[in-house]
């Protein structure tokens, strides 16, 4: 009977395979976390831009003309495209203004709907 202690080659290979699967799962989780963080960052910046446009519209003494207006903003070192759609609201004294912000690839980053007096 021998008193040798230690791991056999097969046990080491199995342990190494389990460790590599766990490491791959952690790397995949990190990639998903980074992608989600980037998407949340884009949404936050998009909402800030939409709110800035809303403030400009609400503080302008002259109501915007009905229709669609497009523009772009530079924020966080990137170009953002926005669309402002002004329409009559169900209440005749109000205007409905929809603001949509997208990134350069066209992915929606922010949206906001506001109402303001028509005259």
Phi, psi and omega in degrees: 000136185254150180260019182290136177236152179145187182254145174277168180298321180295318178297320178294320179295319178295316179298319179294321178295318179296317179297318181293323176296319178294319179295319178295320178296320178293321177295319178295320178296319179296319178297317179294321179295317179295320179295318178294321179295320178294319179295319178294323177296315178299318180295321179295315180294319178299319179292322178297316179296315179300319179292323177297318178295321178297319179296318178300318181292317183289331182269350177287127181293337180262126179296149179291155177286151179293144179129196184248135175231137181240154178196184177219152179230148173255120181210141180057032178074013182229160179263131180239137180257139180229153177230129178243117180251119180251127181220165175289142178268166176303326174275119187299338181276000183240157170244143174258129182235117177257129180240128178234135180239133177233159174277183183296334180274356179092006177281133182294131181244338180194154178207147183204142175237130179229163175235143177216159178300142183284331181218000000 
